[in-house]
Amino acid sequence: MLAILTALAATLFVLRAPAAWKRPQARPGWLTTGFGLLGFLTFGFVIPEPLLDSFLGGRNVIALVQTAAASAAFWYLRNGMLIHARNGVQARPWQLILVIGAQTAAFIAMPDHGDVNDPVAYIHQSLPTIAGWLFIIFYQSTILALSLDSLRILRNDRRLDALCFRAGHALTALAATSELIGVTIWHFVGHSNPASRVTFSVFQMLFYPGGMLIASAYLLIWGRKIARTAPWQFRQRYLQHLLTRRNIPARTRQRDGDDQLLAAYEMFVVVSNHLNIGDLVLTERQQRHVERIGSAIDAGFSETTTRVAQ
């Protein structure tokens, strides 16, 4: 499961990089995948945790990196949900800084950082202490609050990707709740209590499938965008090809991925102008293809107008 999540996060991080570079609205989703990938890598799937921690001084700091990366991923994910729901209000960065600051303070207060050369074992060893308990409480409370807020934001969204997001957030919220109960039992009763072991098992069963559903939702968004823009890119390139093979400059404005309909329309106008001037001559088959592109552009603008009006 962890290997699949790591591969999904890496794939999405690469696929969404061009959009994040061009469009600020795409950056929260891209940062989500980046911090998520960092968090998954700290689990030792690629490089063992003790080796990773040794690069940071061998003081089990990798445990703090893990929780900070996960908190940042969920924070940017919630911001992405606001954009997905077309809500212009974005959370302030100081909130994320405050959350990670609280985790860092609790981590620093934990005793004996170098006694155990295993971050997971170190966290378990520290749970009986107030600082160790608060460290996990701060972390999982953040995941729970952000998951619940994302559910609130998407509560009326019926799109398939939104349904996947909501299912994923529901699972991560339940997982965080289970972990909060488990560490509290461990702290006040002891790790030998069966209830704490059950809650930790529930966390494992819910959190990672929740992450997979969230990653799947991002893949659905990316696939839907490709399905929406690719036909217009093909049409634009066909029209451009008609011009360039006759040494006619094909100058139009550079458009982002979401403006491919407009880009195709601008190229269609250029082709139509040259046809009217008479310096572009097409075969009957090419002429029919250009006419079909014109009809598709008209239908595309009508569909866009209707969608905006709704």
N, C-alpha and C positions, 0 to 999 in steps of 0.2 A: 504493500500500500504506500509506504513512504517513498519507495523508488518511483512509483507511478506519479505521485504528487510532485516529486522533484523534477521529473521529466516534463510534466505539464507546465510547471512554473517556468522552467528554462525555455520551453517552446514559446509560451506566451510572452515572456520577457523579450525574446528576439523578434517575434512577429509584431509586437506592438511598439517596438522602438521607433520605426519611421513615423508613425502617427503621433507618438509622444513628442518627437522632435518638432513637428509642424503645428500641432494643435494642443494648446494648454488643457483643453477639456479631456484629452486622452491621458494626461500625465498621472492623475491619481490611480487609474487602473494599471498603468505601467509600473509605477512605484510599488503598488500592491504586489505584483508578481516578483519584482526585484527583491523586496524585503522578505517576501515569502520564500523565495529561492534561498536567500541567505539563511533564513531560519531553518529550512530543511537541511541545508548543508551542515549546520552545526550539530545535527543529530549523529554525525559520524558515518553517514551512508557512503560518502566518497572518501573522506579522510577521517580516521578514527578520532573520536572526541578528545582523548588525552593528548594526541599529537597536535590537534588544533589548539588546545588550551596551552600547550607548551610554547606556541608561537606568541601567546599573550602573557607569558611570564609564569605559567604553571600554577596559577592561583585559583583555578576553577572559574575564571572570568568568562569562559565560553558560555556558562549557564546564564549570565547576565546578557551577553550578546544574543543568545537564543530568545529570551523573553522580550528584550527590547526590539528585536527584529520582528517578532510575531505581533507585538503591540503596534508597531509602526505599520505593518502590513494591514492589520484590521482597521487602523485609523484611516489610512488612505483608501481602504476598501469602502468604508462608510462614506467618505467624500465622493468616491466613485458612484455610490448608490444615489447620492444627492444629484449628481449630474445625470445619471440614468433616469431618474424620476423627473428630470427637467426642473430641478429646484436650484435656483441661483445662489442660495446661501451656503457658504462653505465654512467648515469649522476652522478655528484659528490654530496656527501651529503651536502656540504656547500651551494649548491643552495637551498635545502630545509630549512636549518638553516636560510638563508637570508630571505626567504619568510615568515617563521613563526616569525622571528625577526621583520620584518616590521609590521606584523599584531599585534604583542605584543606591539610595540611602539605606534601604533595608539590606541590600546585599553587602554593603560595606560594613554594616553593623553585625553581620553574621560572623561567628568566631571561627578560628582555625582554618583559614582559607587554604592552606597548603598541606593539611594533614592527609587528605585523601586525593589521589591522582585520578579521580573519576568524577566529572561534574554531576552526573545523575546521583551517584552514591553520596556525594557531598550534600546535595540538596536534601536527600532523604535523611541524612545524618543531622542536618540542621533544623528539620521540621519541629523537633521538641522545643527549640528556642523561639522566643517572641519574634526576633528578626527573621528567622527562617520561615516561620509561619506567615508573617506579614509580606514577605517577598512573594510568595505564591498567591496570597490573598490579593495583593495589588495587581499582580499579573492577570490572574483569572477574572477578577472583577472588571478589569479593562476589556477583556475579550467578551465577557457577558454583556456589559453595557453597550459596547459597539455593535454586537450582534443584534441585541434587542432594538437598538436605534435603527439599524439597517432594515429590520423587519417592519418597524413603524413607517419608515420612508417608503417602502415598497408595498404597503398593505393593500393598495387599490390597483396595483399594476397587474394586468392579466397576460402580459406577453410571456412566451415560453421561457426566455432567458430569465425574466424576473421571477417566474415560478421556481426555476432552478436555484436562483440566488436565495429566495426565501426558504426553500427546503434546506439549503446549505447552512444558512444563518440559524435556522431553528435547531439543527443538529449541533452546531458549535455552541449555541447558547445552552443547550441541555448538557453538553460535554463540560463546559465551564462550570455549570452549576454542580455537576457531579464531582468535579475536581475540588471545588470549594468545600463541599461537604466532606470529601475524603481527607483533605489536609487538616480540616478542623477536628475531625475525629482523631486523626493521627496525633495532632498536637495536644489535645486535652485528654485522650484516652490511651493512646499508644498504637504503634503500628501493628501489633498482634491482633487487634480487633478485626474480625472478618468483614465488617461493614466498610472499613477503609480500603481493603483489597478489592471489594466488589465495586466501589465507586471509581477506583483507578481503572479497573477493567472496562467499566462503562464509558469512561472518558476515551479510552483507546478505540472502543467500538463506534463512538459517535463523532469524534473530532475529525479524524482523517477522512471518513466518507463525506462529512460536511465540507471539508476542503476540496474534495474531488468534485462535488456538485457546484461549488463556487467557480472552480477552474473550468468546468464544463460550460457554465453560463457564459464565461468570457469567450470560450471557443465558439459558442453559438453566435455571440455578437459579432465576432470576427468573420465567421462564415457568412452571416447574413449581410455584412458589409461587402464582402467579396462578391456575393451573388447579386447585390444591388449595383455595384459600380463596374464590375468587369464587362458587362455587355456594352456600356457606354464607352469604355476605354477601347474595346475592339472596334466600335463604330468610328470613334474619333481617329484611330490609327488607319482604318481603311480610307477615310476621307483624306487624311494626310498623305497616304500613299498615292492617291490619285493625283495630288498636286506635285509631290516631289518627283515622281517618275517623269513628269513633263517640265522639270526644272522651274516650277513655280514656288516661290517662298510660301511656306505655311506658317505664318506668324500668328499665334494666339497667346493669350495670357496663360501663365502657368497656374494650374488649379490644384487644390488639395483633393484628396480622395473622395470627399463627400460632394464635390462640385463637378463630377465627371459628366453629368447630364448637361450642365452649362458649357463645359469644355467641348462636348460633342456638338452642341448647338452653335457655338462660335465657329467651329471648323466647318459646319454645314453652311453657315452664312458665307464664309470665305469661298467655298466651292461654288455656291450658287452665284456669287458675284462674278467669278471667273467664267462660269457658264454663260452668264448674260453678256459679258464683255466679248466672249467668243474666243479667248485664248486657251480655253480648256474644252477639249472635245472628248466625249465619252462614247463607248459602244452602247448598243441598246441594252445589253445586260447590265452594264455599269450604271446606266441611267435609271433602270428599274431599281437597282440596289440603293442608289442615292435617294430615290423617292420613298422607298420603304424606310430608310433611316429618318427622313423628314417626318413621316407619319408616326414613327416610334417616338421621336422627340416631342411632337405635339401631344401624344398620349402621355408621355412622361411628365410634361409640364402640367397637364390636366390632373393627373394623379397626385402630383406634389401639391397643387393648389387645394385639392379636395382634402388631403391629409392635414394640411396646415389649418384649414377652416374648421376641421373637427377638433 
